């Protein structure tokens, strides 16, 4: 594992969003809790829900309701998609020094998130981060992480080899997707993921603060 000080500049940086750029757990988990309040499982704790951030909602709802039909699971997902925007990101915040770090990074920048692209753009715009991105890529009609598709879309757009891109994320799902895409990995310790699970994918870099990505002055 390389130290933060050893991180070189990359031609392309790809970022996970929730747990990496913005602290959105209160709004995401709050919206899920709103959905669960109308089910037989209104008691699922916040910490459990937070552990699923970055994964697709189908994983969460299937684990909570293993006996439900696919149609019912999809119904719960649609309820979440209605509840989440109504929260208007009231309890979401950009992590400290995110804006300054994005401004300082020399390469082109994109995202790789399980959110759809339109929602991702709205979140980035809300927190003043959109101007720092050359491209915004969400999961739109193709397999979600840990499949590598959302990363491969940005690599294709930028026409770069996987080894020329650094993917910054906070979960084992991110690390697996990055490994499968062939990019370099930077794991953040301040997000929602389990450190031991991330370590299984042997990320090249670890950071405790996003500012550690910025080139040394």
N, C-alpha and C positions, 0 to 999 in steps of 0.2 A: 504494500500500500504506500503510495507516494504522498508526501506532505503537501499541504496547501501551497507552500512557497514554491513548489516545483511545477505548478501549473503553467504551461506555456500559453501563448496566444494561439487561438484556433481560427481558421478561416470561417467556420460556422459554429454557432452555439444554438442548441435546441433546448428549450426549457419545458419541463412540466409546469403546471400552473398552481393548482391547489396544494398547499403544503410546501411549495418551493418559492413561488413569487408572492402569493397572497395567503394570509391566514384566514381561511374561509370555513373552518370546521363548525363554528357556531351556527352559520346560516345553512350549510349543507345538512348537518345533523338535525338542526331545528326543523327543516322541511321534511326530513325523513320521519321525525317524531310526530309531526302533524299527520302524516299518512298513517303511521302505526297506531295513532290514537283511535282510529276507526276500525281497528282489527282486534284479533284475539291476543296480540302481543304489544300492548302499549307500554310495556315495562322494560324494553331493551335499553340498556344504559348507554350514555354518551360515549364512553370510552370504547365500547364495542363498535358502535357506529363509526366512530372516527377511524378505526382501523381499516375500514373499507373504502375510505376516500382515495380516489385514483383508480379504483376498480369500477367496472360497470355495475349499475344498480341491479342488474339481473342476478349477479353473484350474491349480493346482500340479501335480496328478497327470497331467493331460492334457499339460502342457508337458514333464514329465519322461518320460512314456510316451506319445508321440504315436501309436503304433501299437496301443495296447491298446484292447480293446473297452469300450463303456460299462459293461458288466457288471463287468469287471475293475476299472475305475476306481471304481465304486461299492463294490466289495469292499474296496479300499484305504481308501476313506473310512470305511467301517464299522470297519476295523481301527484307524484313528486314533481314532475315537470310543470305542473300547474302551481304547486305550492312554493317552489323555490323562487321564481321571479317575484312573487308577491312580497317576499322578505326584503327585496330591493337592496340586498347586500349591506343591510344596516349594521350588522355585526362583523363584517369582513374588513380586513385591513391589509395593506401591502406590508410585507415584512420590512424591517429597518434596512435602509441602504440599498434597496432594490433598484430604485430609479437611478441613483448615482452610479451604481455598478453597471447597469445596462448602458448608460451613457458613456461609460469609460471603456467598455469592451470594443475591441477593434473589428471583430468579424461581423458577418451577417447573422441575423437572429431570427429564430422561428419558435413555434411552440409545438408541443406534442402532448395533448391532453385528451381525456375521455369525454370532456364536454364537446358539444357540437361547435363548429367554427363560429356561427353567429353569436352564440352565448359567450364564447371565449373573447371575441372582439369587444363585446359589451363590457365584460369584466375588466379587460385591459384598459379600455377607454375610461371606465369609471375611476380607476386609480392612477390615471395619468401615465400609463405604461405603453399604450399603443404606439406612440410616435417612435419608440425605440426598436420596433420590430419591422423587419423587411417583409415578413410573411407571418400569417397566423393560420395554424393548422389544427383543427379539431378532428374528432372522429365522426366522419360523415358517410354512413352507408357502407363501411368496411369493418373488418374485425378490430376490436378494441385491444388495448394493451392487456396482457403481455405480448400479443401479436405485434410485430414490428411495423405494421402498415403505416401508422400515423407518422413514424419517423422516416420511413422510406419516401413518403410523399414530399417531405421537405428536401431530402437528399436529391430527389429527382428534379425538383424545381430549381434548386441551386446548382445542379449539375456538378456535385462534388462526390468524391469517394468517401465511403463511411469513415475511414480513418482520419479524415480531415474535419470531422464534426465531433463536438463534445456535447453529450446529453447530460443535463443537470436535473436530477430528480430526487424524490424523498422516500421512495418505496421499493420493495422487492419487485413489484409489478413493473416499475420503471426500469429497474436494473435488468430484468429479464428481457424486456422489449428492446432495450439498448444493445444487449449482448446479441440478440437475434438479428438486429439490424447491422451489427458490426461496427458501431460507433464507439468512441471512447466514453467512459462513464465517470461522472462526478456525483457522488452521493452526498446529500446534505443531512446533517445530524439534527437539525432544528425542526424538521417537518413531522409527519404523522406516521412514518413507517417504522418498522422494527429493525434496529441496527443489525442484529444477528442474521435476520433473513436477508438483508441487503448484502451483508458480507459474503454470503454464499456465491454471489456473482462477481466477486473480486473486482470492485470498481477501481479504476486507476487512481482516482483522487477522492478525498473526503474533505468537506469543509464544514465549519461550525457557524459561519456567517457568509452570506453571499458576497460580501465585499472582498473575500479572499480570492475570488475569481479575477478581479481586476489586475491588470499588469502593474508591476511595481513601478513607482515613480523614480 
